[in-house]
Amino acid sequence: MSELGARYQAILDRVAAAAEASSRSLDEVTLVVVTKNHPHQLVLDLLELGASDFGENRDQEAAPKAKDISTQSDKKFNWHFIGQLQSNKVKSVLEYANFLHSLDRPSLLDELQKRTQERSDPLKVFVQVNLTDDPGRGGITPQDLPAFAKRVIQSPGLELVGLMGVGGLEVAPEAEFERLASLSQQLQQLAPQANQLSMGMSGDFEVAIGYGATHLRIGTAITGKRPI
Ligand SMILES: *Cc1c(COP(=O)(O)O)cnc(C)c1O
C-alpha cells in the first residue's frame, strides 16, 4: 500500500475506534480530508482510495484544483470550503463547493443570500462560532447566534446544517467541543435539522468524536507535510 493509503487507512481505523468507544454510529461521522497546499493529484489519489469529501481554505488554490479534477475524474464527491471566505470570492466558491463550514459574519451572509437566491440545490452551511473572548478570531458569538441562525434559516438558497468550531491553541479542546455541542442543542430548538457539528482536526479528532462531531476536518495526519 502507498504511504498515503496507509495513513488514510490508519485514520479511518482511529475514527472507527473512537466512534465505537463513544457508542456512536460511523454513519454519523464524515471525514473531510483537508487537501490545502497539496496538488490536485493528491485528491485524485484519495478518490481512488475511496475518499469522498475534501476541504480547502483558499479559493485561489481551490478553484483551479476543482477544475483540474473535474476534467480528470468523474467520481462523485463533495468540496467543503473551510477557510475564511472573502465576499468577493463567493461567486467563485459557489461554482464548486457543496458545503461552507465558515459562515462567520453578517456581511458574508448578505453576499451569500444575494448569490444563492436562484439556486435549485441550497448550499449547505455551518455557522462558525467564536468560542474565545477575542473578536479577531472570527465567528459569530454565542450571544448573536440565535438571531444570526434565524437569518440563515430564512435564506432560500442556504441550508443551515449546523455549527463549526476551530479549537483555540490556549485552551483544552474538551472545553470548546463541549461548549459547541451545547450551543448545538440550543440551535436545534430553533432548527431541528441543523444538528451537524464540524469540529476536530488532526490533533484532536478523537476527542471531538466523543463530543458529537459529525464532520472531522483532517489534513496533515492523512496528507503528510504540505509541500507548497
Ligand atoms: C488546515 C485546516 C484544518 C486541518 O488541519 P490539520 O491540523 O492539518 O488536520 C482544519 N480546519 C481548518 C479550518 C483548516 O484551515
The ligand as an SDF file (V2000), in Angstrom:
LIG
                    3D

 15 15  0  0  0  0  0  0  0  0999 V2000
   -5.9630   23.3230    7.7300 C   0  0  0  0  0  0  0  0  0  0  0  0
   -7.2470   23.2390    8.4330 C   0  0  0  0  0  0  0  0  0  0  0  0
   -7.6510   22.0310    9.0400 C   0  0  0  0  0  0  0  0  0  0  0  0
   -6.8080   20.7760    9.0580 C   0  0  0  0  0  0  0  0  0  0  0  0
   -5.7650   20.8990    9.9780 O   0  0  0  0  0  0  0  0  0  0  0  0
   -4.7850   19.6710   10.2900 P   0  0  0  0  0  0  0  0  0  0  0  0
   -4.1910   20.0310   11.6060 O   0  0  0  0  0  0  0  0  0  0  0  0
   -3.7980   19.6180    9.1840 O   0  0  0  0  0  0  0  0  0  0  0  0
   -5.6000   18.4360   10.3740 O   0  0  0  0  0  0  0  0  0  0  0  0
   -8.8990   22.0110    9.6490 C   0  0  0  0  0  0  0  0  0  0  0  0
   -9.7060   23.0980    9.6810 N   0  0  0  0  0  0  0  0  0  0  0  0
   -9.3520   24.2610    9.1140 C   0  0  0  0  0  0  0  0  0  0  0  0
  -10.2850   25.4180    9.1880 C   0  0  0  0  0  0  0  0  0  0  0  0
   -8.1150   24.3690    8.4730 C   0  0  0  0  0  0  0  0  0  0  0  0
   -7.7660   25.5410    7.9150 O   0  0  0  0  0  0  0  0  0  0  0  0
  1  2  1  0
  2  3  1  0
  2 14  2  0
  3  4  1  0
  3 10  2  0
  4  5  1  0
  5  6  1  0
  6  7  2  0
  6  8  1  0
  6  9  1  0
 10 11  1  0
 11 12  2  0
 12 13  1  0
 12 14  1  0
 14 15  1  0
M  END
$$$$
